[in-house]
Amino acid sequence: MTLSLEDKKAIVTEVSEVAAQAHALVGADYRGLTVGDMAELRQAARKAGVYLKVVRNTLARRAVTGTGFECVQEVLVGPLLLAFSIEEPGSAARLIKDFAKTHTALVTKVVAFGGKLYDPGDLDALSKLPTREEALSQLMAVMKAPVGKLARTLAEPHAKLVRTVAAVREQKQAA
């Protein structure tokens, strides 16, 4: 299918806008996936908040120019499916990793995060990044711990006094 110049410009603009606001990029070779598999992957991507697009490499190179993903320009080779994490940094990595477990034809080729290009083996580390809710709950647990410890420390002398009085009372009642 040939694209007109206007269509190519529209694709470059769309991908560039997504890349400018995305947290991470995962590129995967999709050869061997059926149309049904691709539809299933796209549906999972919509649920996960991941922008998924198959783009010609020349258009993809132009689209990532001037964004944090400029580092991937040299490795955009062969048929690639680009997955951009829009909402959470690890969502695209989780999507590709989980989908590749059941569909071995999907092979990770490009992993980029924070303006740096990583080895495709680092997909696992990126996929383990906490979601926003998990990160907030971890932060709140860290912030709450010192306050709870202070409250227990301040309450302990009174509790010890109460236990001592109760022990004396039981000893007197037993005598």
NORHUTA-V182623 format. One record per residue. N is the residue number from 0. RES is the residue in three letters. BURIAL is + if it has 9 or more other C-alpha atoms within 8 Angstrom, else -. Layout:
N_RES_BURIAL, N_RES_BURIAL
This chain:
0_MET_-, 1_THR_-, 2_LEU_-, 3_SER_-, 4_LEU_-, 5_GLU_-, 6_ASP_-, 7_LYS_+, 8_LYS_-, 9_ALA_-, 10_ILE_+, 11_VAL_+, 12_THR_+, 13_GLU_-, 14_VAL_+, 15_SER_+, 16_GLU_-, 17_VAL_+, 18_ALA_+, 19_ALA_-, 20_GLN_-, 21_ALA_+, 22_HIS_+, 23_ALA_+, 24_LEU_+, 25_VAL_+, 26_GLY_+, 27_ALA_+, 28_ASP_+, 29_TYR_+, 30_ARG_-, 31_GLY_-, 32_LEU_+, 33_THR_-, 34_VAL_-, 35_GLY_-, 36_ASP_-, 37_MET_+, 38_ALA_-, 39_GLU_-, 40_LEU_+, 41_ARG_+, 42_GLN_-, 43_ALA_+, 44_ALA_+, 45_ARG_+, 46_LYS_-, 47_ALA_+, 48_GLY_+, 49_VAL_+, 50_TYR_+, 51_LEU_+, 52_LYS_-, 53_VAL_-, 54_VAL_+, 55_ARG_-, 56_ASN_+, 57_THR_-, 58_LEU_+, 59_ALA_+, 60_ARG_+, 61_ARG_-, 62_ALA_+, 63_VAL_+, 64_THR_+, 65_GLY_-, 66_THR_+, 67_GLY_+, 68_PHE_+, 69_GLU_+, 70_CYS_+, 71_VAL_+, 72_GLN_+, 73_GLU_-, 74_VAL_-, 75_LEU_+, 76_VAL_-, 77_GLY_-, 78_PRO_+, 79_LEU_+, 80_LEU_+, 81_LEU_+, 82_ALA_+, 83_PHE_+, 84_SER_+, 85_ILE_+, 86_GLU_+, 87_GLU_+, 88_PRO_+, 89_GLY_+, 90_SER_+, 91_ALA_+, 92_ALA_+, 93_ARG_+, 94_LEU_+, 95_ILE_+, 96_LYS_+, 97_ASP_-, 98_PHE_+, 99_ALA_+, 100_LYS_-, 101_THR_-, 102_HIS_-, 103_THR_-, 104_ALA_+, 105_LEU_+, 106_VAL_+, 107_THR_+, 108_LYS_+, 109_VAL_+, 110_VAL_+, 111_ALA_+, 112_PHE_+, 113_GLY_-, 114_GLY_+, 115_LYS_+, 116_LEU_+, 117_TYR_+, 118_ASP_-, 119_PRO_+, 120_GLY_-, 121_ASP_+, 122_LEU_+, 123_ASP_+, 124_ALA_-, 125_LEU_+, 126_SER_+, 127_LYS_-, 128_LEU_-, 129_PRO_-, 130_THR_+, 131_ARG_-, 132_GLU_-, 133_GLU_-, 134_ALA_+, 135_LEU_-, 136_SER_-, 137_GLN_-, 138_LEU_-, 139_MET_-, 140_ALA_-, 141_VAL_-, 142_MET_-, 143_LYS_-, 144_ALA_-, 145_PRO_-, 146_VAL_-, 147_GLY_-, 148_LYS_-, 149_LEU_-, 150_ALA_-, 151_ARG_-, 152_THR_-, 153_LEU_-, 154_ALA_-, 155_GLU_-, 156_PRO_-, 157_HIS_-, 158_ALA_-, 159_LYS_-, 160_LEU_-, 161_VAL_-, 162_ARG_-, 163_THR_-, 164_VAL_-, 165_ALA_-, 166_ALA_-, 167_VAL_-, 168_ARG_-, 169_GLU_-, 170_GLN_-, 171_LYS_-, 172_GLN_-, 173_ALA_-, 174_ALA_-
